[in-house]
Amino acid sequence: MINLVVALQCEAKPFIHHYRMKGNANHSPFRIYEGDDIRLIVCGIGKVSAAAATSYLHSVHAYERNCAWLNIGIAGHADKHIGEGFLIHKITDAGSGTSWYPPIVISTPCMTDSLVTVDRAEYNFSTADIYDMEASGFYATASRFTTAEIIHSYKVISDNRSQPAKIASEHIVEQLIGEHIYTVNEITTQMNRLSSRLYNIESVPEDMDRFLDSWRFTSHEQNRLRHLLKRLTVLSPDENIWNDTLARSRTGKEVLTYLQQRIDSLPVSYSATK
Amino acid sequence: MINTIYIEEEIEDHPRTREICQRFPKARLIPCRHYGEIFNRKNQNFRLQKIQPALILAKKFKNFVLDAPAGYGVGGTQNFYFSHMLNCVYDCRYCFLQGMYRSANYVVFVNYEDFADAIVEKISKYNNSRSYFFSGYDCDSLALEPVTRFADYYLPVFRQYPDAWIELRTKSTQIRSLLKTDPFQNCVVAFSFTPEEISNVLEHGTPSIEKRLDSMVKLQQQGWRLGLRFDPLIYQDNYAEIYERLFNNVFAKIAVENLHSVSLGTLRFPESYFRNVIRLYPDESLFSGPFEKNQGMTTYYSYIEHSMLEYCKDRLSRYIPDHILYPCQYAA
């Protein structure tokens, strides 16, 4: 699952259309759209709004682990061409001076650059960075929910010194963003792949619920149960654990002892398990 | 291939920084204030970062040379380690680094001169004792040699002090810089091995056992003193058979008179590191045991550890004299 965070409705439109997302009427504080394995929230302008929307979207779907997060939007730069798109490799919050470095483990289909998030629209472009108003709020918040490798920001240049921000109309913004749909799609596809990979790594063993329904386990024992079931699956993937011996176990503790003994009795051979 | 290089602003103009960056003309160069901003951050995934690790060029300010852990030694009275680099280009599943660091990026400290000063200081302090300096504790000493020129710089330092030994510990075949210089008595080039069956499954991205042995043969022909490191010993049911085969293979090529030392060590993780690695690799059969917790460490059951060590000691003693065999027993 990937969550897109955009500031403006006109930035959202190309994605809503491309991914055939539908508005979700249940969510009131922000406009939210949903498609297959993708979700979009329109946060409004500014880093506080971006942080609030990111947090809100997470809280609504808090049961989902390892979602990828992508902030997309327009940004300014002193002299980069209007319409150029960049994956951001460094985000600095102008207010606090804090920097984040999104680790790039995907193959990038575009150029990358550094970005400064400012509180008010920037017209001077005093450094060689890209300027926006949301990324730091988005990134700092999303980093609390998932691992940094699946959080990114993608920016399309909409203004520079010769064409300042005031000129860009909603229609132009929509068009600028729309031209990057395929690049963004390549990024989201790779991020989704990483997200699924993490999901599979951290998935709960298949039989866990059945065990919890059949015996009582303390929370410490539940952790141990999860660990033992994972180990058993790795060592003996085709094993049917639900046999008479297991059925005779009266307590959770006895189940754990049985599983441990079963694991210890399995052959240890790396060439055999791969 | 390195696609991203983070560079601490303070060493942006350091000649070694420039030299390293020149090797990666297509890499994106990203300035940072301190390497910890990237390397020590929470919410990173070592396993995902191993897909495409970045290089971080940094300056180290203190703790250049540290005491080696108890039991980590091959004949010295004083044992130290120093790390010009954090993390390894290889991806060995049994490596403790994956449980120790949050990031899989490689940190290279470019201020070699400060390390050298600290090394010389230690050498002077322990003047008349055999001091050993291990360089492959937090990284593979030679795997990134074409980039870091680590050996190029540090070997001349040790060449001046015959009582101070340096151990280069590696699985790599990057020995060109050694072959173009004369060997010297107090340098040990130590290669790590596990049996081929285990290496193929658990040592990702490393040169094959045969290639490592070929490198050792080249070094031996030139007169370098060599080390063999069977550390960690990895258990599987037929360990006796596969280790015997490995020893036969190694000693068919490596002459005992060129060996400085052979060491054995068992697999062990501090418990917190072990928790981290099983979270990263729950699907890895290596971490399915047979382990026990022992004084803060996760190790094989002690009877397994004991049997493996005794077996390997016995087999090795058929090839080498006892005084060069170091079964490292690590303090918990």
Interface residues (C-beta under 8 A of the other chain):
Chain A: H89 K90 S99 Y101 P103 I104 V105 I106 S107 T112 S114 S143 R144 T146 T147 A148 E149 I150 L194 R197 L198 I201 E202 H227 K230 R231 V234 L235 I263 D264 P267 V268 S269 Y270 S271 T273 K274
Chain B: N3 T4 Y6 R28 I30 C32 R33 E37 I38 R41 K42 N43 Q44 N45 R47 L48 Q49 I51 Q52 A54 S103 N105 E197 I198 N200 V201 L202 I234 Y235 Q236 D237 N238 I278 R279 L280 Y281 P282 D283 E284 S285 L286 F287 S288 G289 P290
